[in-house]
Amino acid sequence: MVKKLDRRKFIERLLRMMPSCVLPLGLGLSTACRASAGKKNEGGSYYGMGVDVKKCIGCGRCVDACKNENNVSRQPFFFRTWIERYVIRRDGKVSVESPNGGIDGFPPLKERQGIMRSFFVPKLCNQCDKAPCVQVCPVGATYLSPEGIVLMDKDYCIGCRYCIQACPYGARYMHPKLRVADKCTFCYHRLKKGLRPVCVEVCPSQARVIGNINKVSSPLTRFRRINEIHLLKAGLNTEPKVYYAHLDGVVT
């Protein structure tokens, strides 16, 4: 004889068999799903970087130090980080320049008349949580580490350039000698030793801040709390982890 279940017990058994993030009809995200969605290497480090545009003086020391630290080619167009100068004119026109990535600094503006403001913007890989480069790599050479940093396995890379084309920030390039994709890694080898990225270390105006997103006392947590934060290309939903303060709306 088959034992009949009342309605309540039937629903209870059904819910136990459902995966934790499968939702009953008509309900929003469950508490468990919200919690799991917010966990990022819980108990460990999850890195991000803050950039204060107002503090950047365009000296190029970060670019030069990055090339030395990470063996980046000295040829033009090969950069893990670079600096752009934006010039906004009173007639609404905006010009952007980055001579040799800003490694030698920037020459004085020839004509100041008609210029409303100018400023420097350091750029680098945004270490996206939903990185397009990770999604398009056909061999899994590009991956997101537990610490939230997008890394490259040069032994797996086949040089197809898909990741270079997919990156909306223009942060990747093909290494001229190794013929594999390369990019900023927040100086991952230094972070593993408890050191800061070299670009943060050498900045004379402390325009860059590195920190653990999971840690309340992290310099990055404080940076995000006291500043109005902007993300580059936020509408693309890549969830970047480079946070800009005092960023003008013309910057893309």
Number of C-alpha atoms within 10 A of each C-alpha: 3 4 5 8 10 8 8 9 11 11 11 10 11 10 14 9 8 11 8 13 13 11 14 11 6 5 7 10 12 13 11 10 14 12 10 12 9 9 10 17 13 12 9 13 17 19 22 24 25 24 26 22 19 15 18 20 19 23 18 22 19 25 27 22 21 24 19 13 13 15 9 18 14 12 9 10 13 21 27 22 25 25 27 19 19 19 19 19 16 12 9 9 9 15 10 13 14 17 16 19 23 24 23 14 17 20 8 7 10 6 7 11 9 11 16 12 12 15 18 24 23 23 20 19 22 26 24 21 18 15 22 19 23 23 14 17 19 14 11 14 20 23 17 16 14 14 19 20 23 24 19 21 13 15 8 12 19 14 16 15 18 16 24 22 16 17 19 19 15 13 21 24 19 17 16 13 7 10 15 20 23 25 23 21 20 27 18 17 13 14 17 10 8 9 12 19 23 22 24 22 16 17 20 14 13 14 20 26 23 23 20 19 23 19 16 10 11 14 17 23 20 15 22 17 10 9 14 12 17 17 17 21 14 11 8 11 12 18 17 20 21 23 23 25 20 14 21 14 8 9 13 11
